[in-house]
Amino acid sequence: MIDSEGTKLFHTTMPLTEKLGVEVLEHGPEVVRSRIAWDESLCTLGGVLHGGTLMALADATAAVCAFLNLPEGKQGTTTVESKTNFLRAVRSGHATATARPLHAGRSFIVVETEIRDDADKLVAKVTQTQAVL
């Protein structure tokens, strides 16, 4: 089921997510889940969803997770470090990102994001640090 409020949040604050067709499934301080549908226009050779597309999905999902964990009185975050391990290709269906906070401090928020395919196989693991603004 699509989370229309979460999807609007993504599309309003990060217009690239609308261009990519990102849909939000769930959003809250403990977990943010979003997905992107395989589309030939988002692929590299061989019909594989481009790694940059997957990284954009992970970055956006983690950014909202960090935003929802901001300390009181703070207004935003920005990515200062992101590490991605790609484990398998996506050749059809959806790539679904699930982001959870590992650490929510006063200066930095660290988020771990897993991307899985429709068979629930791990596609990528991303650890990201967001600076609190």
Salt bridges, closest charged atoms under 4 A:
ASP3 OD2 - HIS27 ND1 2.60
GLU5 OE2 - HIS27 NE2 3.92
GLU23 OE1 - ARG35 NE 2.79
GLU26 OE1 - ARG33 NH1 3.55
GLU112 OE1 - LYS125 NZ 3.77
GLU114 OE1 - ARG116 NH2 3.18
GLU114 OE2 - LYS125 NZ 2.80
ASP118 OD2 - HIS94 ND1 3.99
ASP120 OD1 - ARG116 NE 3.95
